């Protein structure tokens, strides 16, 4: 029996890398973007939807996936997660004080 690879799994990895690219571009251009906080919200929304897609995919196909395809998806998610602290460090919440 050969290892199972499918196009849907590859497309999930591609979508994760595309989101990583968008976050990287936001991080690099944070101070030159017109509304980086709004963009960050939009990217986090995309990420949340993508993680749901990946979870659903894993539930549906997981037992058939090859170890390599599973590793590719997990590595892409891990790499995406490494970008979040860089974006988080740029966000400065306003302190609200009441008198």
Number of C-alpha atoms within 10 A of each C-alpha: 3 5 11 13 15 13 8 12 20 14 12 20 20 14 16 23 16 13 18 22 14 15 22 17 12 19 20 13 12 19 11 9 13 10 10 18 16 10 16 20 11 12 17 15 12 15 19 12 12 17 15 12 13 20 13 12 14 16 10 10 14 15 11 13 16 15 13 12 18 16 12 16 20 14 13 17 20 12 14 19 13 11 15 16 10 14 18 11 9 13 13 8 6 6 6 5 5 4 2
